[in-house]
Amino acid sequence: MKSIVLAAALSLVLAGSAFASCKSDSADKKLAGAALTSHMKKCESDAKAACEKDSADKKLSGAAKTAHMKKCVADAVGN
């Protein structure tokens, strides 16, 4: 049982590090002005939804959920 949980946690860490942040993605696409603003808003919104789902999957609540959401969104956006 422990090995399954460990394998799942490791795969989540590796999968999370494989994705680019919103900032690096917009820099790669050389976005500026309104296109950059629009891209960042959509990317942050998508990140919040994904982090919210992750929090629910982990059954987090209260301070733990708040801390997780803050870190998760910051990592995804690239702050």
Beta strands, then each sheet from edge to edge (+ up, - down):
end
